Amino acid sequence: MTRNKSFKQRVRARMDRTGESYSAARVHLLPRAESAPASASVTHADTASEGVRAGAEHTASTAAMNTRVPDGSVRERTGRDYAGWSALLDAWGAPGRTHTEIAAWLVREHDVPGWWAQTVTVAYEQARGLRVPGQKKDGFAVSASKTVDVPVERLFAAFTKEAWCERWLPGSDLSVRTATEPQRLTADFDHASRLTVRFTAKGEDKAVVASEHSKLADDEAAGAAKVFWRQRLARLKDLLEQEGA
């Protein structure tokens, strides 16, 4: 993969000076990078394979950290509300168990459907301080979305065409792993994290892009990533809509 070496050197110099993580330092330096001529090179792997279906924990974790499933819905589908499950899990010794063990126990011993077992487990871990909001078993994750007044195919291409990525995502390494055009893609981002993006058409000339950046190291990196993707998607919207005007 090719890299924008000068930009990354500035990021690492700031890290040494401030003690910030790579993601946090990059957010502070990015506006300066945009004011210079685009020179970043983003390499994409050839993509033609089908998208990978997200697992139950991925879906339930995202739901729990973004919009908590209502207590009444949990009671209706599992037989207990959050407080009821928390009391039962405490008595069983759940604080000393892994996420997988807790969810499996709910399925095996109490016939809780898999998705709901994951939902209850994530909520329990957050309530007991075993997992902070945004944290998954493989790190932290953040989400961002934007509605853009362009056809969905054009929005998808902005993530997969190198020339476009250089304009709105400078200084980043984005390597697409799987893609289903123009609906979904997954990519390695800056070598150490994962990006999942979904595209939804809202008519012929409007579409929504929704991204999840996961496998982030800590809460600081997650906070920086949330700011970063809000900025980047806003920049992408401006570019695409200006081009189409």
VOPAGU-2260 file (C-alpha; in pm, 1 decimal, decimal comma):
REM VOPAGU-2260
SITE   aa  ch    i         X         Y         Z
SITE  MET   A    0       0,0       0,0       0,0
SITE  THR   A    1     115,4     349,9     -71,8
SITE  ARG   A    2     113,4     619,9     195,8
SITE  ASN   A    3     113,2     991,3     237,7
SITE  LYS   A    4     449,3     984,7     416,0
SITE  SER   A    5     484,7    1355,2     489,0
SITE  PHE   A    6     140,2    1374,8     648,6
SITE  LYS   A    7     200,8    1069,1     861,3
SITE  GLN   A    8     537,0    1203,7     973,1
SITE  ARG   A    9     360,4    1518,1    1096,5
SITE  VAL   A   10     103,1    1305,8    1277,7
SITE  ARG   A   11     372,1    1100,2    1451,2
SITE  ALA   A   12     567,3    1413,7    1541,6
SITE  ARG   A   13     257,0    1551,3    1713,2
SITE  MET   A   14     208,4    1216,3    1892,9
SITE  ASP   A   15     562,4    1240,2    2030,7
SITE  ARG   A   16     503,3    1599,6    2139,0
SITE  THR   A   17     156,6    1564,6    2295,6
SITE  GLY   A   18     124,5    1198,0    2387,2
SITE  GLU   A   19    -196,0    1168,5    2182,3
SITE  SER   A   20    -300,3     853,6    1998,7
SITE  TYR   A   21    -253,3     839,3    1620,6
SITE  SER   A   22    -625,0     897,1    1558,6
SITE  ALA   A   23    -643,0    1197,4    1791,5
SITE  ALA   A   24    -330,5    1357,9    1646,5
SITE  ARG   A   25    -456,2    1308,1    1290,9
SITE  VAL   A   26    -785,4    1485,4    1363,2
SITE  HIS   A   27    -594,6    1796,6    1473,9
SITE  LEU   A   28    -368,3    1798,4    1168,0
SITE  LEU   A   29    -622,1    1707,2     901,8
SITE  PRO   A   30    -748,4    2060,9     824,0
SITE  ARG   A   31    -392,1    2160,6     740,0
SITE  ALA   A   32    -356,4    1859,0     515,1
SITE  GLU   A   33    -669,8    1958,9     323,6
SITE  SER   A   34    -536,3    2307,3     253,5
SITE  ALA   A   35    -237,7    2162,5      67,3
SITE  PRO   A   36    -258,1    1998,3    -277,3
SITE  ALA   A   37    -387,2    1643,3    -250,5
SITE  SER   A   38    -100,6    1399,7    -257,9
SITE  ALA   A   39    -225,4    1109,1     -52,7
SITE  SER   A   40    -251,9     776,2    -225,9
SITE  VAL   A   41    -518,8     531,8    -115,0
SITE  THR   A   42    -487,4     178,6    -243,8
SITE  HIS   A   43    -788,1     -45,9    -290,2
SITE  ALA   A   44    -783,6    -420,8    -333,8
SITE  ASP   A   45    -980,6    -558,7    -628,7
SITE  THR   A   46   -1334,3    -619,2    -505,9
SITE  ALA   A   47   -1594,6    -846,2    -656,7
SITE  SER   A   48   -1684,6   -1087,8    -376,3
SITE  GLU   A   49   -2012,5   -1090,4    -186,6
SITE  GLY   A   50   -2040,5    -887,6     136,3
SITE  VAL   A   51   -1988,9   -1068,1     462,5
SITE  ARG   A   52   -2298,5   -1103,0     675,2
SITE  ALA   A   53   -2257,1    -936,2    1013,1
SITE  GLY   A   54   -2274,7   -1165,0    1317,1
SITE  ALA   A   55   -2528,4   -1152,6    1595,9
SITE  GLU   A   56   -2295,8    -985,7    1844,2
SITE  HIS   A   57   -2200,2    -711,9    1595,5
SITE  THR   A   58   -2566,1    -622,8    1538,2
SITE  ALA   A   59   -2672,7    -644,3    1899,6
SITE  SER   A   60   -2370,8    -451,1    2025,5
SITE  THR   A   61   -2435,6    -168,5    1780,1
SITE  ALA   A   62   -2801,4    -154,6    1879,1
SITE  ALA   A   63   -2720,1    -150,9    2249,5
SITE  MET   A   64   -2459,2     124,1    2227,6
SITE  ASN   A   65   -2651,9     350,2    1989,3
SITE  THR   A   66   -3020,1     309,6    2082,9
SITE  ARG   A   67   -3090,6      92,1    2386,5
SITE  VAL   A   68   -3364,0    -161,7    2316,8
SITE  PRO   A   69   -3666,8     -66,7    2531,1
SITE  ASP   A   70   -3721,3    -259,3    2853,3
SITE  GLY   A   71   -4068,7    -363,2    2744,9
SITE  SER   A   72   -3939,7    -517,7    2423,0
SITE  VAL   A   73   -3677,9    -716,0    2614,1
SITE  ARG   A   74   -3942,4    -842,7    2858,2
SITE  GLU   A   75   -4178,3    -936,2    2576,7
SITE  ARG   A   76   -3917,5   -1131,9    2380,5
SITE  THR   A   77   -3717,2   -1288,7    2665,4
SITE  GLY   A   78   -3955,7   -1313,6    2960,2
SITE  ARG   A   79   -3762,8   -1070,3    3182,5
SITE  ASP   A   80   -3667,0    -703,8    3178,3
SITE  TYR   A   81   -3308,3    -580,8    3214,6
SITE  ALA   A   82   -3329,1    -570,5    3594,4
SITE  GLY   A   83   -3460,3    -926,0    3606,6
SITE  TRP   A   84   -3182,1   -1056,9    3385,7
SITE  SER   A   85   -2919,7    -859,6    3576,5
SITE  ALA   A   86   -3027,2   -1014,0    3907,5
SITE  LEU   A   87   -3019,4   -1363,0    3755,9
SITE  LEU   A   88   -2680,1   -1307,3    3594,0
SITE  ASP   A   89   -2533,6   -1168,2    3916,9
SITE  ALA   A   90   -2647,0   -1479,7    4103,7
SITE  TRP   A   91   -2493,1   -1702,0    3837,7
SITE  GLY   A   92   -2159,2   -1520,9    3860,3
SITE  ALA   A   93   -2163,9   -1343,5    3525,6
SITE  PRO   A   94   -1908,7   -1072,8    3622,7
SITE  GLY   A   95   -1640,3   -1341,3    3616,3
SITE  ARG   A   96   -1748,3   -1477,8    3276,5
SITE  THR   A   97   -1667,8   -1376,2    2921,7
SITE  HIS   A   98   -1919,9   -1218,7    2687,0
SITE  THR   A   99   -1945,5   -1542,4    2488,6
SITE  GLU   A  100   -2005,7   -1749,8    2803,3
SITE  ILE   A  101   -2281,5   -1517,7    2925,7
SITE  ALA   A  102   -2466,3   -1510,8    2593,3
SITE  ALA   A  103   -2430,9   -1888,2    2549,9
SITE  TRP   A  104   -2568,0   -1948,2    2900,3
SITE  LEU   A  105   -2873,2   -1735,2    2826,7
SITE  VAL   A  106   -2940,6   -1932,5    2509,3
SITE  ARG   A  107   -2870,3   -2274,3    2659,7
SITE  GLU   A  108   -3025,6   -2243,8    3005,5
SITE  HIS   A  109   -3307,3   -1995,9    2942,8
SITE  ASP   A  110   -3393,7   -2041,3    2574,8
SITE  VAL   A  111   -3324,8   -1675,4    2495,2
SITE  PRO   A  112   -3299,9   -1627,9    2115,1
SITE  GLY   A  113   -2945,8   -1552,9    1998,4
SITE  TRP   A  114   -2992,0   -1185,1    1904,2
SITE  TRP   A  115   -3173,4   -1111,7    2230,6
SITE  ALA   A  116   -2911,4   -1299,4    2431,5
SITE  GLN   A  117   -2648,7   -1071,2    2279,9
SITE  THR   A  118   -2859,8    -762,7    2354,7
SITE  VAL   A  119   -2909,9    -861,3    2718,2
SITE  THR   A  120   -2541,6    -949,1    2756,7
SITE  VAL   A  121   -2416,8    -618,0    2615,9
SITE  ALA   A  122   -2659,8    -418,9    2834,6
SITE  TYR   A  123   -2555,5    -619,7    3141,7
SITE  GLU   A  124   -2185,7    -566,3    3075,5
SITE  GLN   A  125   -2239,2    -193,1    3035,0
SITE  ALA   A  126   -2450,0    -170,2    3352,1
SITE  ARG   A  127   -2186,7    -355,7    3555,7
SITE  GLY   A  128   -1894,7    -159,5    3412,8
SITE  LEU   A  129   -1759,7    -462,4    3228,7
SITE  ARG   A  130   -1803,9    -287,1    2895,2
SITE  VAL   A  131   -1833,8      86,4    2834,7
SITE  PRO   A  132   -2070,5     218,7    2564,8
SITE  GLY   A  133   -1909,7     170,2    2226,3
SITE  GLN   A  134   -1688,4    -116,8    2340,1
SITE  LYS   A  135   -1696,5    -460,1    2176,2
SITE  LYS   A  136   -1493,3    -770,8    2244,3
SITE  ASP   A  137   -1242,8    -669,7    1972,6
SITE  GLY   A  138   -1215,4    -303,3    2072,2
SITE  PHE   A  139   -1424,9      11,5    2043,1
SITE  ALA   A  140   -1655,2     117,9    1760,7
SITE  VAL   A  141   -1818,5     440,2    1644,4
SITE  SER   A  142   -2082,0     513,7    1382,9
SITE  ALA   A  143   -2156,5     805,6    1152,9
SITE  SER   A  144   -2399,3     869,8     868,5
SITE  LYS   A  145   -2478,7    1133,2     609,7
SITE  THR   A  146   -2749,8    1192,7     350,3
SITE  VAL   A  147   -2605,5    1305,3      17,3
SITE  ASP   A  148   -2797,1    1439,2    -282,5
SITE  VAL   A  149   -2640,0    1209,8    -542,5
SITE  PRO   A  150   -2729,5     865,6    -683,1
SITE  VAL   A  151   -2626,0     576,8    -458,9
SITE  GLU   A  152   -2387,4     442,3    -725,9
SITE  ARG   A  153   -2191,4     765,5    -720,5
SITE  LEU   A  154   -2173,6     765,3    -341,5
SITE  PHE   A  155   -2045,0     406,8    -345,2
SITE  ALA   A  156   -1779,8     497,7    -603,5
SITE  ALA   A  157   -1646,6     772,0    -375,1
SITE  PHE   A  158   -1525,2     496,1    -140,5
SITE  THR   A  159   -1386,0     263,9    -407,3
SITE  LYS   A  160   -1227,2     495,9    -664,0
SITE  GLU   A  161    -876,1     603,8    -570,0
SITE  ALA   A  162    -901,4     949,6    -725,8
SITE  TRP   A  163   -1209,7    1032,1    -520,3
SITE  CYS   A  164   -1066,6     899,9    -194,1
SITE  GLU   A  165    -763,7    1122,2    -237,0
SITE  ARG   A  166    -996,2    1423,6    -236,0
SITE  TRP   A  167   -1203,0    1356,8      75,7
SITE  LEU   A  168    -993,6    1107,3     274,3
SITE  PRO   A  169    -634,5    1237,4     256,7
SITE  GLY   A  170    -358,4    1073,8     457,3
SITE  SER   A  171    -548,2     749,8     515,0
SITE  ASP   A  172    -493,6     391,3     403,8
SITE  LEU   A  173    -819,5     232,1     293,9
SITE  SER   A  174    -805,7    -122,4     158,2
SITE  VAL   A  175   -1140,7    -270,3      56,8
SITE  ARG   A  176   -1184,0    -634,3     158,5
SITE  THR   A  177   -1534,8    -717,3      37,6
SITE  ALA   A  178   -1795,9    -523,7    -154,1
SITE  THR   A  179   -2149,1    -563,7    -283,7
SITE  GLU   A  180   -2202,7    -271,9    -522,6
SITE  PRO   A  181   -2370,3     -35,6    -449,1
SITE  GLN   A  182   -2491,8    -157,8    -110,0
SITE  ARG   A  183   -2210,4    -244,5     125,6
SITE  LEU   A  184   -1835,7    -272,6     171,8
SITE  THR   A  185   -1586,3    -363,3     440,9
SITE  ALA   A  186   -1230,9    -234,0     446,9
SITE  ASP   A  187    -913,7    -231,3     653,0
SITE  PHE   A  188    -849,6     124,2     765,8
SITE  ASP   A  189    -497,9     245,5     848,5
SITE  HIS   A  190    -392,6    -119,5     890,9
SITE  ALA   A  191    -519,7    -157,3    1248,0
SITE  SER   A  192    -897,0    -106,3    1234,5
SITE  ARG   A  193   -1202,1    -203,8    1030,9
SITE  LEU   A  194   -1452,5       4,8     838,8
SITE  THR   A  195   -1799,9    -120,2     744,2
SITE  VAL   A  196   -2007,3     104,3     518,5
SITE  ARG   A  197   -2365,6      65,3     401,1
SITE  PHE   A  198   -2529,2     263,1     121,8
SITE  THR   A  199   -2906,2     310,8      92,7
SITE  ALA   A  200   -3079,6     474,9    -204,5
SITE  LYS   A  201   -3347,6     730,0    -114,0
SITE  GLY   A  202   -3466,2     787,9    -468,8
SITE  GLU   A  203   -3279,1     839,3    -794,0
SITE  ASP   A  204   -3070,4    1134,6    -673,4
SITE  LYS   A  205   -3037,5    1088,2    -298,4
SITE  ALA   A  206   -2863,1     827,4     -83,9
SITE  VAL   A  207   -2753,1     763,8     274,2
SITE  VAL   A  208   -2406,0     644,8     371,0
SITE  ALA   A  209   -2373,8     483,5     715,8
SITE  SER   A  210   -2030,4     383,6     844,1
SITE  GLU   A  211   -1905,7     192,4    1144,8
SITE  HIS   A  212   -1538,5     220,1    1239,4
SITE  SER   A  213   -1445,2     -69,9    1467,3
SITE  LYS   A  214   -1145,7    -242,7    1627,7
SITE  LEU   A  215   -1035,6      88,4    1780,0
SITE  ALA   A  216    -784,7      63,4    2062,2
SITE  ASP   A  217    -951,8     267,1    2338,1
SITE  ASP   A  218   -1207,0     530,3    2428,4
SITE  GLU   A  219    -973,5     812,1    2321,5
SITE  ALA   A  220    -930,5     659,4    1977,1
SITE  ALA   A  221   -1306,9     612,6    1950,6
SITE  GLY   A  222   -1370,0     978,1    2036,5
SITE  ALA   A  223   -1117,2    1094,8    1779,6
SITE  ALA   A  224   -1265,0     860,5    1517,9
SITE  LYS   A  225   -1615,4     995,4    1576,7
SITE  VAL   A  226   -1496,7    1351,5    1514,1
SITE  PHE   A  227   -1292,1    1235,2    1215,8
SITE  TRP   A  228   -1581,3    1061,5    1037,6
SITE  ARG   A  229   -1821,7    1349,3    1098,3
SITE  GLN   A  230   -1569,0    1578,3     931,1
SITE  ARG   A  231   -1490,5    1338,6     647,6
SITE  LEU   A  232   -1852,1    1257,9     557,6
SITE  ALA   A  233   -1940,6    1627,1     564,5
SITE  ARG   A  234   -1646,2    1691,6     330,2
SITE  LEU   A  235   -1758,7    1408,0     102,6
SITE  LYS   A  236   -2112,9    1546,3      88,4
SITE  ASP   A  237   -1985,2    1891,3      -6,9
SITE  LEU   A  238   -1761,2    1757,0    -282,5
SITE  LEU   A  239   -2019,7    1527,2    -437,9
SITE  GLU   A  240   -2299,8    1781,8    -432,1
SITE  GLN   A  241   -2076,4    2056,8    -572,6
SITE  GLU   A  242   -1972,7    1829,6    -857,0
SITE  GLY   A  243   -2336,6    1753,1    -932,5
SITE  ALA   A  244   -2454,7    2115,0    -916,0
